[in-house]
Amino acid sequence: MTPVPFYIDPAHRPLIVDKRPRPQGCDYAPLPPGGYEYAARPVFAAHVAPGDLVIASFGTTLGSPRNTQRTWPVNSPYVAAPRPWDASCNCPDCHTVKSDDSRPVPEYGRVVLATDDGVCDVWDADDVALVIPASLLLLPTPA
């Protein structure tokens, strides 16, 4: 997959989608059956829908031109179950977010895209996620 810039954020920072690392010999799980890279779309975390498959976030790499943001694949793609962030949650990730003084509360708030084993996956609402929309997942039909 050739890197493709997406211009969807208000600051017009280019977002470049890289090919996911192959699972052999690394920590990245393969996409599930029916999840195809070509169906991936960048969306604001606040717009991730239930059932979307989250496969990467975006981050700025050192020395990147014009604040270009590249994909940072998640180790294991997961199905989103988004909900508003609850500041009273005491899971390890929520505690880290609350106690990180260098991370001010974002203008648009925070969201939780999924909870696994009682730990929330907290995102700033205006962060960009790379997802395969639920409508584009070609999941096998149950037998």
Phi and psi in degrees as GROMACS dihedral restraints (atoms count N, CA, C in turn):
[ dihedral_restraints ]
;  ai    aj    ak    al  type     phi  dphi    fc
    3     4     5     6     1   -79.0    20    10
    4     5     6     7     1   136.5    20    10
    6     7     8     9     1   -55.6    20    10
    7     8     9    10     1   136.3    20    10
    9    10    11    12     1  -124.9    20    10
   10    11    12    13     1   126.6    20    10
   12    13    14    15     1   -79.5    20    10
   13    14    15    16     1   139.5    20    10
   15    16    17    18     1  -120.0    20    10
   16    17    18    19     1   131.2    20    10
   18    19    20    21     1  -111.9    20    10
   19    20    21    22     1    81.6    20    10
   21    22    23    24     1  -117.2    20    10
   22    23    24    25     1    -9.2    20    10
   24    25    26    27     1   -97.8    20    10
   25    26    27    28     1   156.9    20    10
   27    28    29    30     1   -60.9    20    10
   28    29    30    31     1   -26.0    20    10
   30    31    32    33     1   -85.8    20    10
   31    32    33    34     1    -4.6    20    10
   33    34    35    36     1    57.4    20    10
   34    35    36    37     1    40.4    20    10
   36    37    38    39     1   -81.0    20    10
   37    38    39    40     1   128.3    20    10
   39    40    41    42     1   -62.7    20    10
   40    41    42    43     1   137.1    20    10
   42    43    44    45     1  -110.9    20    10
   43    44    45    46     1   122.3    20    10
   45    46    47    48     1  -112.2    20    10
   46    47    48    49     1   125.9    20    10
   48    49    50    51     1   -96.1    20    10
   49    50    51    52     1   117.9    20    10
   51    52    53    54     1   -97.0    20    10
   52    53    54    55     1   159.2    20    10
   54    55    56    57     1   -65.8    20    10
   55    56    57    58     1   138.6    20    10
   57    58    59    60     1   -63.9    20    10
   58    59    60    61     1   142.4    20    10
   60    61    62    63     1   -62.7    20    10
   61    62    63    64     1   145.1    20    10
   63    64    65    66     1   -71.7    20    10
   64    65    66    67     1   145.6    20    10
   66    67    68    69     1   -69.6    20    10
   67    68    69    70     1   -20.3    20    10
   69    70    71    72     1   -67.0    20    10
   70    71    72    73     1   122.6    20    10
   72    73    74    75     1    72.9    20    10
   73    74    75    76     1    16.7    20    10
   75    76    77    78     1  -141.7    20    10
   76    77    78    79     1  -179.5    20    10
   78    79    80    81     1   -88.3    20    10
   79    80    81    82     1     3.4    20    10
   81    82    83    84     1   -92.3    20    10
   82    83    84    85     1   125.1    20    10
   84    85    86    87     1   -76.1    20    10
   85    86    87    88     1   148.3    20    10
   87    88    89    90     1   -68.6    20    10
   88    89    90    91     1   161.5    20    10
   90    91    92    93     1   -66.5    20    10
   91    92    93    94     1   147.9    20    10
   93    94    95    96     1   -68.7    20    10
   94    95    96    97     1   161.7    20    10
   96    97    98    99     1   -54.2    20    10
   97    98    99   100     1   133.1    20    10
   99   100   101   102     1    92.6    20    10
  100   101   102   103     1    -6.6    20    10
  102   103   104   105     1  -100.6    20    10
  103   104   105   106     1   113.2    20    10
  105   106   107   108     1  -117.2    20    10
  106   107   108   109     1   134.9    20    10
  108   109   110   111     1   -55.1    20    10
  109   110   111   112     1   -36.8    20    10
  111   112   113   114     1   -64.0    20    10
  112   113   114   115     1   -16.9    20    10
  114   115   116   117     1   -89.7    20    10
  115   116   117   118     1    -2.4    20    10
  117   118   119   120     1   -69.1    20    10
  118   119   120   121     1   144.0    20    10
  120   121   122   123     1  -136.6    20    10
  121   122   123   124     1   139.8    20    10
  123   124   125   126     1   -82.3    20    10
  124   125   126   127     1   134.1    20    10
  126   127   128   129     1  -143.3    20    10
  127   128   129   130     1   153.8    20    10
  129   130   131   132     1   -65.1    20    10
  130   131   132   133     1   144.9    20    10
  132   133   134   135     1   -55.2    20    10
  133   134   135   136     1   -35.6    20    10
  135   136   137   138     1   -64.7    20    10
  136   137   138   139     1   -18.6    20    10
  138   139   140   141     1  -105.0    20    10
  139   140   141   142     1     5.1    20    10
  141   142   143   144     1   -66.8    20    10
  142   143   144   145     1   131.5    20    10
  144   145   146   147     1  -100.2    20    10
  145   146   147   148     1   156.3    20    10
  147   148   149   150     1   -56.9    20    10
  148   149   150   151     1   134.5    20    10
  150   151   152   153     1    92.8    20    10
  151   152   153   154     1   -14.3    20    10
  153   154   155   156     1   -65.1    20    10
  154   155   156   157     1   146.6    20    10
  156   157   158   159     1   -96.6    20    10
  157   158   159   160     1   114.6    20    10
  159   160   161   162     1   -84.1    20    10
  160   161   162   163     1   122.5    20    10
  162   163   164   165     1  -119.5    20    10
  163   164   165   166     1   -17.4    20    10
  165   166   167   168     1  -164.4    20    10
  166   167   168   169     1   159.6    20    10
  168   169   170   171     1  -113.6    20    10
  169   170   171   172     1   177.7    20    10
  171   172   173   174     1  -118.9    20    10
  172   173   174   175     1   143.0    20    10
  174   175   176   177     1  -150.8    20    10
  175   176   177   178     1   157.9    20    10
  177   178   179   180     1   -87.1    20    10
  178   179   180   181     1   128.5    20    10
  180   181   182   183     1   -91.6    20    10
  181   182   183   184     1   153.6    20    10
  183   184   185   186     1   -60.0    20    10
  184   185   186   187     1   136.0    20    10
  186   187   188   189     1    74.9    20    10
  187   188   189   190     1    13.9    20    10
  189   190   191   192     1   -76.5    20    10
  190   191   192   193     1   140.1    20    10
  192   193   194   195     1   -73.4    20    10
  193   194   195   196     1   143.1    20    10
  195   196   197   198     1    51.3    20    10
  196   197   198   199     1    35.5    20    10
  198   199   200   201     1    58.5    20    10
  199   200   201   202     1    32.6    20    10
  201   202   203   204     1   -58.7    20    10
  202   203   204   205     1   137.3    20    10
  204   205   206   207     1  -112.3    20    10
  205   206   207   208     1   131.7    20    10
  207   208   209   210     1  -112.2    20    10
  208   209   210   211     1   161.7    20    10
  210   211   212   213     1   -70.8    20    10
  211   212   213   214     1   143.7    20    10
  213   214   215   216     1  -122.5    20    10
  214   215   216   217     1    98.2    20    10
  216   217   218   219     1   -60.5    20    10
  217   218   219   220     1   144.2    20    10
  219   220   221   222     1   -77.6    20    10
  220   221   222   223     1   148.6    20    10
  222   223   224   225     1   -60.4    20    10
  223   224   225   226     1   -43.4    20    10
  225   226   227   228     1  -129.3    20    10
  226   227   228   229     1   113.1    20    10
  228   229   230   231     1   -55.3    20    10
  229   230   231   232     1   144.2    20    10
  231   232   233   234     1  -138.8    20    10
  232   233   234   235     1   154.1    20    10
  234   235   236   237     1   -82.6    20    10
  235   236   237   238     1   127.0    20    10
  237   238   239   240     1   -74.4    20    10
  238   239   240   241     1   142.1    20    10
  240   241   242   243     1  -135.1    20    10
  241   242   243   244     1    69.9    20    10
  243   244   245   246     1   -67.9    20    10
  244   245   246   247     1   148.8    20    10
  246   247   248   249     1  -157.4    20    10
  247   248   249   250     1   161.1    20    10
  249   250   251   252     1   -63.5    20    10
  250   251   252   253     1   149.1    20    10
  252   253   254   255     1   -73.3    20    10
  253   254   255   256     1   136.8    20    10
  255   256   257   258     1  -108.5    20    10
  256   257   258   259     1   109.3    20    10
  258   259   260   261     1   -63.3    20    10
  259   260   261   262     1   -16.2    20    10
  261   262   263   264     1   -85.0    20    10
  262   263   264   265     1    -5.5    20    10
  264   265   266   267     1   -66.5    20    10
  265   266   267   268     1   138.5    20    10
  267   268   269   270     1  -113.0    20    10
  268   269   270   271     1    20.8    20    10
  270   271   272   273     1   -66.7    20    10
  271   272   273   274     1   162.8    20    10
  273   274   275   276     1   -56.3    20    10
  274   275   276   277     1   -42.8    20    10
  276   277   278   279     1   -68.1    20    10
  277   278   279   280     1   -42.6    20    10
  279   280   281   282     1   -64.6    20    10
  280   281   282   283     1   -39.9    20    10
  282   283   284   285     1   -61.7    20    10
  283   284   285   286     1   -42.2    20    10
  285   286   287   288     1   -62.7    20    10
  286   287   288   289     1   -43.4    20    10
  288   289   290   291     1   -62.0    20    10
  289   290   291   292     1   -43.7    20    10
  291   292   293   294     1   -67.9    20    10
  292   293   294   295     1   -34.0    20    10
  294   295   296   297     1   -91.7    20    10
  295   296   297   298     1    -3.2    20    10
  297   298   299   300     1   -85.5    20    10
  298   299   300   301     1    99.7    20    10
  300   301   302   303     1   -65.9    20    10
  301   302   303   304     1   -23.2    20    10
  303   304   305   306     1   -80.4    20    10
  304   305   306   307     1    -4.0    20    10
  306   307   308   309     1  -114.5    20    10
  307   308   309   310     1    87.3    20    10
  309   310   311   312     1   -66.9    20    10
  310   311   312   313     1   160.1    20    10
  312   313   314   315     1   -63.3    20    10
  313   314   315   316     1   123.8    20    10
  315   316   317   318     1   -67.9    20    10
  316   317   318   319     1   155.5    20    10
  318   319   320   321     1   -56.9    20    10
  319   320   321   322     1   -36.6    20    10
  321   322   323   324     1   -99.3    20    10
  322   323   324   325     1     8.0    20    10
  324   325   326   327     1    86.0    20    10
  325   326   327   328     1  -167.3    20    10
  327   328   329   330     1  -128.6    20    10
  328   329   330   331     1   157.3    20    10
  330   331   332   333     1  -134.0    20    10
  331   332   333   334     1   156.8    20    10
  333   334   335   336     1  -109.2    20    10
  334   335   336   337     1   120.7    20    10
  336   337   338   339     1   -86.2    20    10
  337   338   339   340     1   -23.1    20    10
  339   340   341   342     1  -167.5    20    10
  340   341   342   343     1   161.4    20    10
  342   343   344   345     1  -129.1    20    10
  343   344   345   346     1   126.9    20    10
  345   346   347   348     1  -128.1    20    10
  346   347   348   349     1   123.8    20    10
  348   349   350   351     1    53.5    20    10
  349   350   351   352     1    38.5    20    10
  351   352   353   354     1    78.6    20    10
  352   353   354   355     1     7.5    20    10
  354   355   356   357     1  -112.4    20    10
  355   356   357   358     1   127.5    20    10
  357   358   359   360     1   -83.4    20    10
  358   359   360   361     1   147.1    20    10
  360   361   362   363     1  -102.2    20    10
  361   362   363   364     1    96.1    20    10
  363   364   365   366     1   -91.2    20    10
  364   365   366   367     1   131.2    20    10
  366   367   368   369     1  -127.4    20    10
  367   368   369   370     1   147.1    20    10
  369   370   371   372     1   -68.7    20    10
  370   371   372   373     1   138.6    20    10
  372   373   374   375     1   -59.9    20    10
  373   374   375   376     1   -28.7    20    10
  375   376   377   378     1   -97.0    20    10
  376   377   378   379     1     9.5    20    10
  378   379   380   381     1   -71.1    20    10
  379   380   381   382     1   155.6    20    10
  381   382   383   384     1  -104.5    20    10
  382   383   384   385     1   130.6    20    10
  384   385   386   387     1  -111.2    20    10
  385   386   387   388     1   149.7    20    10
  387   388   389   390     1  -102.8    20    10
  388   389   390   391     1   118.0    20    10
  390   391   392   393     1  -129.5    20    10
  391   392   393   394     1   156.7    20    10
  393   394   395   396     1  -102.2    20    10
  394   395   396   397     1   112.1    20    10
  396   397   398   399     1   -56.8    20    10
  397   398   399   400     1   145.0    20    10
  399   400   401   402     1   -53.6    20    10
  400   401   402   403     1   -36.0    20    10
  402   403   404   405     1   -69.2    20    10
  403   404   405   406     1   -16.6    20    10
  405   406   407   408     1  -105.3    20    10
  406   407   408   409     1     1.4    20    10
  408   409   410   411     1   -78.1    20    10
  409   410   411   412     1   124.1    20    10
  411   412   413   414     1   -99.8    20    10
  412   413   414   415     1    72.7    20    10
  414   415   416   417     1   -80.5    20    10
  415   416   417   418     1   142.8    20    10
  417   418   419   420     1   -63.6    20    10
  418   419   420   421     1   145.4    20    10
  420   421   422   423     1   -78.8    20    10
  421   422   423   424     1   140.4    20    10
  423   424   425   426     1   -62.4    20    10
  424   425   426   427     1   144.8    20    10
